[in-house]
Amino acid sequence: MVKISKIKLDKTDNKILAELDKNCRIPTTQLAKIVLKSRQAVEYRIKQMVKKGIITSFNASFNPHKMGYKIHKIYLKLRNIPQEKEKLFDYLKTSGSVYWMGECSGSWDLIFGVFTKTDYEFFELKNSILSNFQKIILEEYGDSLIDVKQYSKMYFTNQIVPPTMFAGAVVNNELDETDYTLLGEIVNNGRIPINELAVKIKTTPAIVRGKLKKLEQKEIIIQYRIGIDLNKLGLELYKTIIMLDRYTKEDEAKMLEYMSNLPNIHYYIRNIWQIEPELVVSNYQEYYKIIENIKKEFPYIIRRVDSVLMITDEWTPGFGNLLKKQ
């Protein structure tokens, strides 16, 4: 067994991470007032957490559903043939259609989301993947994403914060070339200053501010967040796949309220056929206790619970294709 060395953070580090995940574009002077430290001290702590690999990225979280796309999901159980798995992973990462993918351990070995304009386009893509990699695919399942409650990283402070809505109704907002270029720059550089961003996309700071505001108003950009290497902190991410027995509007509201008050909640995902809360915990024992409490709280709603431990959790180069001028 490989021993993982856990990096310890103090309360100030945890607070900085929580605030950056609410809005990673927050000015350092404002962040310093919130955590009651000097600007220099906050800048130093952020740099150290980046250097240690705790903070892996500063991102603009954007919503393909507000750009005319629909996200579908595919779940795969795979044969353990390393060379074939590597080919599959490489194919997905370079396909230009994969929004997110995660290797996992448990009920499924790989889960990924693809964005397409039409159901027919998804049908063709799904068939292509299943036929090209039939040698290692043992079992498959598909679903369509309805919406997601995206929670700030509340597990750093145990302070409950309302979630941000992701996915939802598909809207074909009109974007120009500058919009796409701006998104392409800020998606993986969410903390970039306005003046620097303006230089990169060859326009003025005033235009950049105006376009960012419109993209936020149209709910294309929904949040500015940070990426975290949970392994560095001794934390684990579990996806809980819940099949429901019945699910009235009242049941739905009660379950969402219950989940939203768990500081461990990472995402609350609604698909057509199931829901998928994602939880960040210290170990499986903590996760098991949370799940057992959920089952006790909703014994007549939950039909079956499957769990997977997320080994990887990555946003793919499919972004590059999505963010090209159509």
C-alpha positions in Angstrom: 0.0 0.0 0.0 1.3 3.5 -0.9 1.2 5.9 2.0 -0.2 9.3 1.0 1.3 12.2 2.8 -1.4 14.6 3.7 -0.7 18.3 3.5 -2.1 20.1 6.6 -3.8 23.4 6.2 -4.7 25.9 8.9 -8.1 27.7 9.3 -6.8 30.7 7.2 -5.8 28.5 4.3 -9.1 26.7 4.4 -11.0 30.0 4.4 -8.9 31.3 1.5 -9.7 28.2 -0.5 -13.4 28.4 0.3 -13.6 32.1 -0.8 -11.5 31.5 -4.0 -13.9 28.7 -4.9 -16.9 31.1 -4.5 -15.2 33.6 -6.8 -11.5 33.1 -7.8 -11.5 36.6 -9.3 -12.0 38.2 -5.9 -9.4 41.0 -5.5 -6.6 40.0 -3.0 -7.3 43.2 -1.0 -10.9 42.1 -0.5 -10.0 38.5 0.3 -7.4 39.8 2.9 -10.2 41.7 4.7 -12.4 38.5 4.8 -9.6 36.3 6.3 -8.2 39.1 8.5 -4.7 38.9 7.1 -2.5 41.4 5.1 -2.7 41.4 1.3 0.9 40.2 1.2 0.2 37.3 3.5 -2.8 36.2 1.4 -0.8 36.4 -1.8 2.0 34.3 -0.3 -0.4 31.7 1.0 -2.1 31.4 -2.5 1.3 31.1 -4.2 2.4 28.4 -1.7 -0.8 26.4 -2.3 -0.3 26.6 -6.0 3.4 25.6 -5.7 2.5 22.6 -3.5 -0.1 21.5 -6.0 -3.1 22.0 -3.7 -4.6 24.6 -6.1 -4.4 23.0 -9.5 -6.3 25.7 -11.6 -8.3 28.9 -11.6 -11.3 28.4 -13.9 -14.3 30.1 -15.4 -17.1 27.5 -15.1 -19.3 27.8 -18.1 -22.5 26.1 -19.2 -22.8 24.4 -22.6 -26.6 24.2 -22.2 -26.6 28.0 -22.6 -24.6 27.7 -25.8 -27.1 25.4 -27.6 -25.6 22.1 -26.5 -27.0 19.2 -24.5 -24.9 17.0 -22.2 -25.4 13.3 -22.3 -23.6 10.8 -20.0 -22.1 7.3 -20.6 -21.1 4.8 -18.0 -18.8 1.9 -18.8 -17.6 -1.3 -17.1 -14.3 -2.3 -18.7 -12.0 -5.3 -19.0 -8.7 -4.7 -17.4 -6.6 -4.5 -20.6 -4.2 -1.5 -19.9 -3.3 -0.8 -23.6 -6.9 -0.8 -24.7 -8.0 1.4 -21.8 -5.2 3.9 -22.7 -6.5 4.0 -26.3 -10.0 4.6 -25.1 -9.0 7.4 -22.8 -6.8 9.0 -25.4 -9.7 8.8 -27.9 -12.1 10.5 -25.5 -9.7 13.3 -24.5 -9.0 14.2 -28.1 -12.5 13.6 -29.5 -13.6 17.3 -29.2 -17.0 16.2 -27.8 -16.1 15.0 -24.2 -16.9 17.7 -21.6 -15.8 15.7 -18.5 -14.5 12.2 -17.7 -13.7 10.4 -14.6 -12.0 7.0 -14.0 -13.6 5.3 -11.0 -13.7 2.2 -8.8 -16.9 0.5 -7.9 -20.1 0.0 -9.9 -18.5 1.6 -13.0 -14.9 2.0 -14.3 -15.4 5.1 -16.4 -18.1 7.8 -16.5 -18.0 10.7 -19.0 -20.2 13.4 -20.4 -20.4 14.5 -24.0 -22.0 17.6 -25.5 -23.9 17.5 -28.7 -26.4 19.7 -30.6 -28.9 16.9 -31.3 -30.0 13.5 -29.9 -29.1 12.1 -33.3 -25.5 13.4 -33.0 -25.2 11.8 -29.6 -26.6 8.5 -31.0 -24.0 8.4 -33.7 -21.2 9.3 -31.2 -22.3 6.7 -28.7 -22.5 3.9 -31.4 -19.0 4.9 -32.6 -17.5 4.6 -29.2 -19.2 1.3 -28.4 -18.2 -0.3 -31.7 -14.6 1.0 -31.8 -13.9 -0.2 -28.3 -16.1 -3.3 -28.0 -13.1 -5.5 -27.0 -12.9 -3.9 -23.5 -16.4 -2.7 -22.9 -18.2 -5.2 -20.7 -21.3 -3.2 -19.9 -22.7 0.2 -20.8 -25.4 2.6 -19.6 -26.5 6.0 -20.8 -28.5 8.9 -19.4 -29.1 12.6 -20.1 -28.2 15.4 -17.8 -31.1 17.6 -16.6 -29.4 20.0 -14.2 -26.8 20.3 -11.6 -26.5 22.1 -8.3 -22.9 23.1 -8.1 -21.7 23.8 -4.6 -18.7 25.8 -3.4 -16.2 23.7 -1.5 -18.0 23.9 1.8 -16.0 21.1 3.3 -13.1 23.6 4.0 -15.1 25.7 6.5 -18.4 23.7 7.1 -20.3 26.9 6.3 -23.3 26.2 4.2 -23.5 28.2 1.0 -26.3 28.2 -1.6 -25.4 26.3 -4.8 -25.1 27.6 -8.4 -27.3 26.1 -11.1 -25.6 24.3 -14.0 -27.1 22.8 -17.2 -30.9 23.3 -17.2 -32.9 24.4 -20.2 -31.0 24.5 -23.5 -30.7 28.0 -24.9 -28.9 28.9 -28.2 -27.4 32.3 -27.2 -25.8 34.2 -30.0 -22.0 34.7 -29.4 -19.5 36.5 -31.6 -15.9 35.6 -32.3 -14.6 37.8 -29.5 -16.9 36.0 -27.0 -15.5 32.7 -28.0 -11.9 33.9 -27.8 -12.6 35.5 -24.4 -14.1 32.2 -23.1 -11.2 30.2 -24.5 -8.7 32.4 -22.5 -10.5 32.7 -19.2 -11.8 29.1 -18.9 -8.4 27.9 -17.6 -7.1 31.2 -16.4 -10.0 32.5 -14.3 -7.9 34.9 -12.2 -6.4 36.7 -15.2 -6.6 40.6 -14.7 -8.9 42.4 -17.1 -6.1 44.5 -18.7 -4.0 41.3 -19.4 -7.1 39.6 -20.8 -7.8 42.5 -23.1 -4.2 42.4 -24.5 -4.5 38.6 -25.1 -7.8 38.9 -27.1 -6.7 42.2 -28.8 -9.4 44.5 -27.5 -10.0 47.1 -24.8 -10.6 46.5 -21.0 -14.0 48.2 -21.3 -15.1 45.7 -24.0 -13.8 42.8 -21.9 -15.7 44.0 -18.8 -18.9 44.4 -20.9 -18.6 41.0 -22.5 -17.9 39.2 -19.2 -21.0 40.9 -17.7 -23.2 39.8 -20.6 -21.8 36.2 -20.5 -22.6 36.1 -16.8 -26.1 37.6 -17.4 -26.8 34.9 -20.0 -25.6 32.3 -17.5 -22.9 31.1 -19.9 -20.2 31.9 -17.3 -21.8 30.7 -14.1 -18.9 30.8 -11.6 -15.2 31.5 -11.2 -13.7 28.5 -9.3 -10.5 26.7 -8.3 -9.4 23.2 -9.0 -8.1 21.2 -6.0 -6.0 18.1 -5.8 -8.0 16.3 -3.1 -5.3 13.6 -2.7 -2.8 16.2 -1.5 -5.2 16.9 1.4 -6.0 13.3 2.2 -9.6 13.7 0.9 -11.7 11.4 -1.4 -14.5 12.1 -3.9 -17.4 9.6 -4.1 -20.2 9.7 -6.7 -23.4 8.2 -5.3 -25.8 6.9 -8.0 -29.3 6.7 -6.6 -32.2 5.0 -8.3 -35.5 6.4 -7.0 -38.7 4.4 -6.2 -40.9 7.4 -6.4 -40.1 11.1 -6.6 -42.8 13.7 -6.1 -42.1 17.4 -6.2 -42.3 17.3 -2.4 -39.9 14.4 -2.2 -37.6 16.3 -4.5 -37.6 19.5 -2.4 -37.0 17.6 0.8 -34.1 15.6 -0.6 -32.5 18.7 -2.2 -32.8 20.6 1.1 -31.2 17.7 3.0 -28.3 17.3 0.6 -27.7 21.1 0.4 -27.1 21.1 4.2 -24.3 18.6 4.0 -20.9 20.4 4.0 -19.5 17.4 2.1 -21.7 18.0 -0.9 -19.8 18.7 -4.1 -22.5 18.4 -6.8 -26.1 17.4 -6.9 -26.8 16.0 -10.3 -30.2 15.2 -11.8 -30.3 12.9 -14.8 -33.5 11.6 -16.5 -33.4 8.3 -14.6 -31.4 8.9 -11.5 -29.7 11.4 -9.2 -26.0 11.6 -8.4 -24.9 13.4 -5.3 -21.1 13.8 -5.2 -19.5 13.9 -1.7 -16.0 14.8 -0.5 -14.9 13.0 2.6 -11.8 11.9 4.6 -12.4 8.2 4.1 -14.9 5.5 3.2 -16.2 5.2 6.8 -17.3 8.8 6.7 -18.9 8.4 3.3 -20.7 5.2 4.5 -22.1 7.0 7.5 -23.5 9.8 5.4 -25.1 7.4 2.9 -26.7 5.3 5.6 -28.2 8.5 7.1 -29.6 9.5 3.7 -31.2 6.0 3.3 -32.7 6.3 6.8 -34.0 9.8 6.0 -35.7 8.7 2.7 -36.5 5.0 3.1 -39.5 5.0 0.7 -37.9 7.2 -2.0 -34.6 5.4 -2.6 -34.7 2.1 -4.4 -31.0 1.4 -4.9 -27.7 3.1 -4.1 -24.5 2.4 -6.1 -21.2 4.1 -5.3 -18.0 4.8 -7.1 -14.8 6.3 -5.8 -13.5 8.8 -8.3 -9.9 8.2 -9.2 -9.6 11.0 -11.7 -11.9 14.0 -12.3 -10.9 15.9 -15.3 -12.3 18.5 -17.7 -11.1 17.5 -21.2 -9.7 19.3 -24.3 -13.2 19.0 -25.6 -13.5 22.6 -24.3 -11.3 23.7 -27.2 -13.8 22.5 -29.8 -16.8 23.9 -27.9 -15.1 27.3 -27.6 -14.5 27.7 -31.3 -16.6 30.2 -33.3 -19.4 28.1 -34.8 
